Amino acid sequence: MSSKNVKRLSLNDIDNLPNVPTQELVIPEWNVSILLQGITKAKQVELAKLVDDKDVDAFDYQKLLLKICVVEPKLDDEAIDKLYEKDSKVIDLINLTIADLNGFGGSASADEFQE
């Protein structure tokens, strides 16, 4: 896209810019859907700081993302613990969709980690 065809962003435009994306995720295994919402850059920075916290592991990070990004139904710790007792394939689908929605998705095969 040529910059000649694009309006230059002004400070006044910022308030009217679109917010974070939302996405309905259909979970065929359960015949239900959930509504996911992306995160803001400010929330991304806040979450990144948690990664450096020695008391927070990857699973704590995933649970926090579920609490933030699953907006319908709104999940609390108890609901997430119940979900973690269900099919791991479904929970992984939710987590992967959240990652893709927020632009930090991607897939890697186990071969990439072998030396």
N, C-alpha and C positions, 0 to 999 in steps of 0.2 A: 504494500500500500504506500502510495506516495504521500509525503508529508504536505504536499500542495493541496490535497483534498481533505485534510484533517484540520479541524479547529484546534488552536493552541489552548491548552488548559489554563484557565485563570483561577485565582484564589476564590472568586465568587462561585465558580463551578463546583468546587469540592463538596459542598453541602448537598448538591443535587445528583451526585454520582451514585450509581447503583451500590447497594450494600452487598453483603456476602451472599453467595448463591445458596439456594435450597434445592433439595432433590428428594423425591419420593423413592424409597427403596422397597421393591416388592420382594418378599421372602417366600418363594414358592413352596418351600418345605413346610411352612406353617400356614400358608394361604392368608397372609396378612401383609400389611405394608407399614413402614415407619417413615417419618419425615426427618430428614437430616438437614443440618445447616452448617455452612462453612464457618471458619473463624476469621476474625479480623487480624490484621498485622499486629496490633497491640497484644491480642491474646496469644498469637504465635510466639512473640518475644517472651511473654510471661511463661509460656509452656517450655520454651527452650531453656530458660533459666532453671526450671525444675529438673531438667536432664542432668545438670551439674550437681544436684543435691544428692549426697551419698545415701540418704534415706529413701529416695524415690527410685524405683526400678522401672523397667519397661512395662510391666503389668500395671503398676500404679498409673503410669502415663496413659496407657490404653483406657483404663477405667475413667480417668479424668476426661479424656477425649469423648468417651461415650456420654458422660454427664453433660458436656458442653454442646456436643454436636447432634445428639438425638433430641429433637425438640417436641416430637409427638410420637410416643408418649414421653413425658419428661421423666428421666430416670434418676433415682437416688441410689445410694450405696446398696441398700437392701435389694432393689430391683436388679441391679447389675450383678450382685452375688447370685441371685436366682437364675439370671441369664447364663452365667458362667457354669451352671449345672446342666445346661442344655447342650445341644449339638454344637460341637466346636466348629464345624464347617459353616454354620450359620453365623456364629459370632465372628469368625474370620471374614466372612463376606461383609458384615457390617463394618468391621475395622478397615478392610481394604477400600470399601466405598467411601468411608470418611477420609482416608488418606488421599484417594483420587480427587475427591471434592475439594480438598484443601491444597492440592498441588504438590503434596509430598508423597504421592503414591509412587508406584513402580513395582516392578517385580524383579526378583533375582532368583536365579536357580541355585541349587546347592553347589553345582559345579563351580560357580564363580567364587566360592569361598574355600575351595580346596586348593592346597598348595602343590 
